[in-house]
């Protein structure tokens, strides 16, 4: 029991520095940095954020700002250093994990590392649909379609109208040819809202299955809600070989 109490107290004390209010002079330097950054005066902004971090050693937000500026200037490796400094101060800094995930996904193309950073971000905050979808994108890129389906479906659980989620889910299902599983998932999505995208992807699956009757049913359903997307599906049906 005593050990548990000590662990709780230690964890609380570790959180205090990251949550403590910076002194006034550090806040002034930080705000100056924000002003410079908004004016795209990046060298001046970096100097101000460095000053803020020197005046207040626990200023994780200052390191986040410097990381963002470095990314704008195509200095990914330096950005990684700043984001890791932010995490050394505050291991719960979810935005640093997401930024690192973006770097390893979009710039370095090291998808396992990107997934690791995104996954850590989700353990802190599981409500960000973009993070779930980014992991699905990485799994799709690595042709790990079962995992991509799981993560894309979770993104859609958070937002049934999320276009990128449907894109990743649809790609994974068609690439893996898990058509029955895909139809079941899209039925769930159709039951949640009138979004035309699950109807479209269901129609595309029926084309893959050479089921013209049900593909046409999806087209007719789309005609009532989105004629543009309906026209896209109709062209696919007309060009298909049943």
MIKOLDO-725179 format. One record per residue: residue in three letters; x, y, z of N, C-alpha, C, O in turn. Coordinates in steps of 0.001 Angstrom, whole numbers, plus 500000, padded with zeros to 6 digits. Example, Ala and Ser with C-alpha at 12.3 -4.5 7.8 and 13.67 -1.06 7.14 Angstrom:
REM residues 2
ALA513190494310507800512300495500507800513200496700507800514236496681508465SER512850497750507080513670498940507140512900500030507870513409501138508039
//
This chain:
REM residues 242
UNK500835498794500000500000500000500000500874501262500000500614502210499259UNK501913501256500845502813502393500914503502502628499574503680503767499142UNK503893501508498912504545501626497605503625502291496594504067503129495808UNK502332501918496609501358502496495688501210503990495937501154504779494995UNK501145504378497219501014505795497564502224506574497059502076507674496528UNK503420506009497222504643506681496768504659506849495258505099507878494745UNK504171505822494540504113505907493075503173507032492651503488507802491743UNK502020507125493309501039508159492974501607509547493254501460510464492445UNK502262509692494417502839510990494782503938511377493809504022512527493377UNK504788510403493464505880510679492524505336511117491170505844512064490569UNK504304510428490690503698510797489408503105512181489446503199512935488477UNK502481512524490589501896513857490727502976514930490698502815515962490046UNK504078514684491407505160515663491444505814515828490095506256516925489754UNK505889514732489297506468514821487958505618515663487034506132516293486109UNK504319515676487278503405516439486435503438517932486760503149518763485899UNK503781518262487965503707519653488386504558520595487553504056521645487153UNK505819520285487267506634521244486508506073521561485142506109522713484711UNK505544520537484437505011520769483097503767521627483135503469522346482182UNK503014521551484275501763522286484363501932523636485054501013524454485043UNK503097523878485657503309525124486385503316526303485420503664526166484247UNK502926527461485940502872528670485116504271529241484920504992529427485901UNK504681529527483674505997530132483450506057531523484075505024532176484219UNK507253531987484451507391533352484980507077534377483895507070534072482703UNK506818535597484346506346536644483437507317536907482291506890537053481145UNK508618536969482582509577537278481519509633536174480460509859536452479282UNK509428534921480883509388533815479919508126533896479057508166533637477854UNK507007534260479690505751534415478938505872535530477896505387535390476774UNK506514536626478269506686537738477329507511537292476133507165537593474991UNK508610536569476390509452536084475299508685535121474397508823535151473175UNK507872534265475023507085533296474257506078534013473345505934533670472172UNK505392535005473902504399535739473107505054536514471971504489536640470885UNK506237537024472230506983537682471147507297536671470032507217536993468846UNK507652535455470435507926534416469454506709534098468604506821533919467391UNK505548534027469239504306533766468498504048534887467490503673534626466346UNK504248536126467916504040537272467021504988537199465823504569537397464682UNK506248536918466081507219536783464989506845535633464055506936535765462835UNK506425534512464630506061533353463808504883533675462898504876533291461728UNK503887534381463431502708534737462641503063535681461499502355535726460492UNK504150536433461643504621537334460584505656536660459674506266537302458819UNK505839535341459883506828534563459126508248535083459328509104534928458457UNK508494535702460486509839536161460844510488535044461677510612535153462897UNK510893533987461000511246532752461686512542532829462506512567532315463625UNK513603533437462008514803533529462858514529534280464171514981533873465241UNK513774535387464060513422536156465260512543535316466195512698535361467416UNK511626534558465607510743533713466421511550532661467173511336532449468367UNK512480531999466476513309530986467126514080531593468295514158530992469367UNK514651532786468092515404533428469173514509533693470383514925533492471524UNK513285534142470129512374534429471239511968533155471970511905533137473200UNK511694532097471225511297530839471870512468530227472640512269529644473706UNK513683530356472111514860529877472840515037530660474143515369530090475182UNK514811531964474070514915532792475279513873532351476308514170532250477498UNK512653532090475840511590531629476747511992530319477421511789530140478621UNK512571529396476623512976528095477173514148528233478141514263527453479086UNK515020529218477916516129529452478843515621530040480163516121529705481236UNK514632530910480065514084531546481264513197530594482070513036530747483281UNK512627529609481372511758528635482043512076527263481469511663526934480357UNK512809526469482233513377525216481734512311524169481383512605523195480690UNK511096524364481851510029523378481595509079523834480492507938523376480434UNK509525524712479636508634525316478635508523524395477407509125524660476366UNK507755523325477546507605522369476445506950523008475219507267522642474087UNK506040523960475437505367524611474312506333525413473453506136525529472244UNK507374525966474065508374526710473290509105525773472324509394526145471186UNK509401524555472789510067523587471913509124523105470809509559522831469691UNK507840523004471126506866522660470085506858523718468988506844523395467800UNK506866524971469392506858526067468426508105526034467549508028526242466338UNK509249525771468167510491525720467390510476524546466421510982524647465304UNK509896523438466852509771522303465950508907522621464750509235522245463624UNK507799523314464987506901523683463887507597524611462891507456524451461679UNK508345525577463413509060526514462533510099525769461693510248526043460502UNK510810524835462307511810524066461562511165523262460438511741523132459358UNK509994522732460683509294522002459622508930522929458465509037522549457299UNK508499524148458795508169525111457743509392525427456880509263525790455711UNK510567525284457468511808525598456762512507524335456238513681524372455872UNK511773523230456208512288521948455694513509521459456466514442520898455891UNK513487521681457775514581521228458649514026520131459567513884520322460775UNK513717518983458963513018517923459690513845517372460847513305517138461928UNK515140517162460640515967516579461700516042517498462920516006517034464060UNK516145518800462670516164519742463789514801519770464478514722519876465701UNK513738519675463698512395519622464283512260518417465200511683518522466282UNK512790517266464774512740516060465612513417516314466956512911515896467998UNK514560516999466934515265517302468184514411518154469116514349517901470319UNK513755519160468554512931520038469388511710519299469940511346519480471102UNK511085518474469112509919517729469600510323516758470712509580516573471675UNK511485516146470580511937515241471633512278515993472912512111515456474007UNK512756517232472788512989518049473979511668518362474681511585518359475909UNK510645518631473881509320518872474472508834517641475234508269517754476322UNK509060516465474650508614515226475300509441514893476533508930514287477475UNK510707515281476539511527515065477730510986515865478913511092515444480065UNK510410517014478611509801517848479656508424517331480021508082517218481198UNK507640517020479008506251516609479223505928515389478362505564515541477196UNK506056514183478918505813512956478147504356512785477698504048511876476926UNK503475513643478173502068513588477768501757514592476659500589514846476363UNK502780515155476054502585516184475031502168515519473710503005515185472872UNK500868515341473555500330514567472437500673515179471087500882514451470116UNK500735516497471011501009517147469729502426516843469238502664516789468032UNK503361516645470160504721516291469761504746514898469134505421514677468128UNK504006513960469733503951512605469157503332512632467760503816511961466848UNK502258513411467598501610513490466282502545514116465263502638513648464128UNK503245515184465669504184515844464753505305514898464341505702514870463176UNK505816514123465297506860513151464972506321512066464047507008511634463122UNK505091511628464299504472510669463399504372511206461985504638510493461017UNK503985512477461872503877513104460542505235513159459844505331512921458640UNK506276513472460603507620513553460012508048512195459472508534512088458346UNK507862511162460284508314509836459854507408509239458784507827508353458039UNK506171509717458703505283509242457633505531510009456338505727509405455283UNK505522511329456417505505512157455204506882512502454660507046512694453456UNK507868512581455538509196513047455117510206511905455071510901511729454070UNK510290511133456143511297510084456224510830508742455667511648507860455401UNK509518508584455489508948507321454970509389506114455805509671505042455269UNK509443506310457118509728505210458048508419504913458773508142505454459844UNK507632504046458167506237503910458583506075503212459931505136503515460667UNK506966502290460268506880501649461576507081502670462695506389502630463713UNK508032503584462501508246504636463500507042505571463564506621505987464644UNK506496505893462399505314506767462375504172506132463148503512506796463946UNK503938504844462912502867504136463616503111504153465118502179504333465901UNK504368503964465519504696503967466942504368505312467588503781505357468669UNK504745506401466930504457507726467493502950508003467512502423508510468502UNK502263507670466423500815507880466392500121507049467470499186507525468115UNK500572505817467665499954504939468660500129505492470070499220505415470897UNK501302506047470330501516506671471638500591507865471818500048508079472902UNK500412508639470757499484509775470822498072509298471143497360509937471919UNK497666508178470551496316507664470801496151507169472232495054507243472786UNK497217506670472836497107506235474230496870507427475154496309507280476240UNK497299508596474718497063509809475501495710510417475163494979510844476056UNK495378510457473891494115511039473430493598510211472252494108510319471137UNK492595509396472508492067508488471479490925509099470681490252508392469931UNK490694510408470830489534511035470196489861511703468863488980512293468237UNK491110511618468423491504512317467190491378511368466000492179510447465840UNK490368511602465173490125510731464021491298510747463047491595509734462413UNK491962511895462927493077512007461984494210511049462340494858510491461455UNK494444510863463635495530509979464056495208508533463713496074507806463228UNK493971508107463960493549506755463572493714506562462069494193505524461612UNK493312507570461312493371507474459856494819507478459357495140506782458394UNK495684508246459997497089508268459606497741506899459792498563506476458979UNK497365506217460869497887504861461071497359503936459981498103503113459449UNK496074504070459647495502503261458558496265503503457259496545502563456516UNK496599504764456986497362505104455772498712504389455775499125503839454754UNK499399504394456917500699503717457009500556502220456753501350501628456023UNK499539501616457358499336500178457149498979499877455696499427498872455144UNK498180500735455077497877500542453657499142500609452815499333499806451902UNK500001501570453124501242501729452377502128500493452512502827500112451573UNK502090499876453683502885498672453918502129497393453552502604496285453803UNK500947497562452956500109496443452499499674495527453642499481494326453454UNK499525496113454824498987495386455974497508495766456099497112496545456967UNK496723495196455213495369495682455007494420495373456172493519496163456452UNK494608494244456848493735493935457983493841495022459051492836495468459605UNK495074495438459328495273496495460328494721497823459819494134498591460582UNK494909498090458535494384499337457964492869499400458106492319500455458420UNK492198498289457878490735498249458007490326498594459436489401499378459646UNK491006498014460409490651498249461807490784499723462182489903500287462832UNK491882500338461772492131501727462168491240502702461392490777503696461951UNK491002502423460122490108503296459350488685503213459895487990504225459988UNK488256502008460255486908501845460820486778502613462131485723503181462414UNK487847502634462935487807503379464189487713504878463930487008505588464647UNK488419505364462910488303506783462555486859507127462200486364508195462558UNK486188506218461496484791506455461107483841506299462284482763506894462287UNK484223505507463289483419505467464517483378506840465167482378507225465773UNK484486507578465031484555508910465623483843509953464772483295510919465302UNK483849509763463460483198510705462543482732509936461312483534509613460435UNK481456509649461249480915508834460156480946509555458813480681508939457781UNK481261510837458807481324511601457558482763511932457155482993512821456334UNK483711511227457724485130511525457518485600510940456187485769509728456053UNK485808511819455206486133511391453844487423510580453782487476509550453109UNK488454511031454471489729510316454438489608508917455030490265507982454572UNK488765508780456050488539507463456636487953506494455633488359505334455565UNK486990506975454851486411506122453815487433505779452739487443504667452213UNK488284506735452419489307506484451415490242505363451825490525504464451034UNK490729505414453079491639504376453559490929503039453707491487501993453375UNK489699503072454206488944501835454380488643501189453031488821499984452854UNK488188502002452086487872501473450764489093500879450083489009499818449465UNK490224501558450195491454501043449569491849499705450182492193498768449460UNK491801499610451517492215498382452195491304497214451831491768496089451646UNK490017497486451730489072496412451420489255495921449992489267494714449748UNK489394496827449066489558496413447665490904495716447456490988494747446701UNK491950496201448116493271495590447944493333494201448573493991493304448046UNK492643494025449704492670492734450402491577491781449904491585490587450206UNK490638492344449134489493491584448602488619491005449724488002489953449559UNK488575491698450855487708491289451961486345491942451757485922492803452529UNK485678491510450703484460492200450271483294492012451234482547492958451484UNK483125490811451779482019490583452716482188491452453962481232492054454452UNK483421491505454461483702492340455626483471493814455299482968494572456128UNK483842494206454088483646495585453673482184495960453575481780497028454035UNK481391495095452980479954495376452856479303495507454227478444496364454434UNK479718494652455165479159494720456516479523496042457183478685496667457833UNK480776496464457019481210497731457608480453498899456989480006499793457707UNK480305498903455671479634500025455017478140500050455336477537501123455361UNK477536498888455581476131498875456034476003499604457368475060500367457578UNK476950499366458263476938500069459556477050501570459346476342502351459982UNK477955501968458440478126503396458177476881504009457553476510505135457886UNK476233503277456651475006503786456016473886503959457032473038504839456883UNK473881503120458067472819503207459074472995504403460004472056504799460695UNK474201504981460021474492506072460951474155507444460394473786508347461145UNK474280507608459075473977508908458479473729508728456991473867507631456451UNK473356509835456331473040509784454898474260510051454031474116510393452858UNK475451509902454581476669510145453815476698509236452583476465508034452704UNK476982509794451397476949508979450179478156508052450008478096507117449210UNK479237508289450731480463507536450478480359506041450780480853505243449984UNK479738505620451894479616504168452079478736503517451015478914502342450692UNK477798504273450477476958503740449390477817503553448139477733502527447465UNK478639504552447840479530504458446683480464503263446807480584502470445874UNK481127503128447952482080502035448114481382500677448101481955499692447633UNK480156500615448608479406499366448510479136499026447050479260497875446631UNK478765500051446283478543499833444856479791499334444154479713498449443302UNK480956499901444509482212499471443909482543498026444283483092497278443475UNK482205497644445506482423496248445902481527495312445091481972494251444652UNK480263495705444893479357494854444105479865494712442670479681493667442045UNK480494495747442157481100495634440820482214494599440845482318493768439943UNK483050494651441885484124493665442022483549492249442103484141491299441589UNK482403492120442748481758490807442905480931490419441683480318489352441647UNK480922491300440683480134491090439448478641490918439757477940490109439150UNK478196491712440725476791491710441135476151493006440630476049493992441360UNK475729492978439379475209494190438745473918494660439406473693495863439545UNK473078493730439810471789494097440411471985494964441649471366496021441773UNK472840494526442558473054495300443782473872496562443522473693497565444213UNK474766496525442537475501497740442169474528498811441692474671499984442039UNK473539498409440896472529499357440417471665499878441565471245501035441551UNK471403499033442553470633499483443714471387500591444450470786501558444918UNK472710500437444546473508501477445183473476502760444351473418503863444895UNK473513502604443037473420503773442152472085504497442345472048505722442460UNK470998503737442380469673504342442563469576505051443909468948506103444023UNK470191504476444908470180505110446228470969506424446211470569507414446824UNK472088506408445501472901507618445399472195508725444628472357509904444942UNK471416508350443627470700509337442812469821510233443670469565511382443310UNK469360509720444795468458510470445664469209511444446583468612512365447140UNK470518511232446733471258512043447701472408512845447091472682513962447528UNK473088512279446076474255512954445508474412512526444053474988511476443767UNK473905513333443148473904512959441735475316512894441145475566512119440222UNK476243513708441677477616513690441167478282512355441457478866511739440565UNK478195511909442703478779510622443075478023509490442400478614508479442023UNK476714509661442249475922508645441539476416508483440107476518507363439605UNK476723509607439445477243509543438077478573508822438006478850508099437049UNK479400509024439031480697508323439079480489506819439156481161506058438460UNK479548506388440012479291504951440142478673504400438860478991503287438440UNK477798505174438246477157504712437010478187504442435917478085503446435201UNK479168505314435788480222505110434792481021503844435079481408503119434163UNK481261503591436355481970502373436729481159501135436363481706500137435894UNK479859501213436580478985500078436243478964499851434739479045498713434275UNK478854500929433985478783500832432529480085500256431931480055499572430907UNK481198500536432568482495500068432055482873498676432574483853498079432127UNK482085498177433517482429496879434118482003495723433208481105495860432377UNK482668494591433390482319493368432658481677492394433647482359491781434469UNK480367492267433550479626491400434470479476489997433860478880489115434479
//
